[in-house]
Amino acid sequence: MELKDKSVVVGVCGGIAAYKVVEVVSRLKKLGADVDIIMTANAQKFVAPLTFRSLSHRPVITDMFDEPEYWDIKHISLAKKADLFIIAPATANMIGKLASGIADDMLSTTVTATKAPVMIVPAMNHDMYSNAVVQQNIERLKGLGYIFMEPDTGVMAEGTSGKGRLPEPASIVDMAVGLLKPACDLKGLRLLVTAGPTRENIDPVRYISNYSSGKMGYAVAQAAAERGADVVLVSGPVSIGAPRGVKLISVNTANEMRDAVLKEFPDCDAVVMAAAVADYKAAEGSQLKIKKSDDDMVIRLEKNPDILKELGNIKGSRILAGFCAETDHLVENAMKKVEAKNLDMIVANDVTMEGAGFGTDTNIIKIIKRDGSVTDLPLMSKLAAAHKVLDQLRLISKNEIF
Ligand code: CTP
């Protein structure tokens, strides 16, 4: 009963993904949370309030002016009672209203009145999601402290594909649990995280890189910040926004990442290197665009620095954690890296397994420590996996570092 005594208000807007929120509510209840539901008028066209009432065991709020069962000013009492608000699916309309201070229905009114953290989970057609006004509204709300969960990419209700799908209910609940966790067990820890790919230029229009989305490293940064750590995130080029409360340093190349990491390293207690650093770069990068010729082309590559190995040589009392994506002999290969780079632990994943590859929101990880112990974890969201990594990091520290 992880969420016993926690009060969550779920605001449901009118979108086809509203049916998935039924499972979100069911999962929150199973974790012991007290769940109240506010549905907009349009949400009720997709899912009947009765469904939510049956799951939450509470009256569902559908109207600003319905007769109260007992006298309280509902939008104020719910706003005060909530430990967390979740708005899912959040439509472009609701995001626009909140960004503009419009409070003209029960959901927007209650959210406007709350001091609880508000987690917004947008879901809409991908062209709507990428619309400049919608994106500006999202940025505005992020700047005001609202917490956003990125939509998934995939096939949409209307049959086209793109970014805008509601994430899986399990991932939404994981994020909510993270936000509700009172634990500030990493307070005092200064953590350096790296994430994403690096990009090595061949000429001004071409580069060498890899499929890393940055999601795992960003999840570690987010989870650590939620648990009270002071987090610096050195990130290669990715398409996701920095988590709240994290200092972001954006870089492109492996050498830029190395410089940024070495600069931050003296002030940190632990490093989690989740970046997929390109091992090679073009030996002779061209300042001008290379023109096509009739011949085949050979690009000579030269080695990039091994950042983590360098840190291993100067680690002192810091905790060093690496990541490795392997296709075979997972534990053996991972253990070799622990030795070679002087690490305290490594997080290994077999990228050939479904749900564990690049770009997914889930991962299947093994956490391998220097003493040879292996924590074998099942498929879970990257955020939940990030918390497991931090749990292990905390165990290694034995409170000696932070
Ligand atoms: N790493 C690094 N600098 C590099 C390459 C890797 O700091 N030039 C870090 C990664 O961020 C990761 C760890 O080292 O935390 C292991 O990365 P991986 O690519 O699995 O290891 P490599 O040493 O590059 O070995 P290989 O690619 O041959 O498996």
Boltz pocket constraint, residues with backbone or C-beta under 6 A from the ligand:
constraints:
  - pocket:
      binder: B
      contacts: [[A, 254], [A, 273], [A, 274], [A, 275], [A, 276], [A, 277], [A, 278], [A, 279], [A, 304], [A, 305], [A, 306], [A, 307], [A, 308], [A, 309], [A, 321], [A, 322], [A, 323], [A, 324], [A, 325], [A, 337]]
      max_distance: 6.0
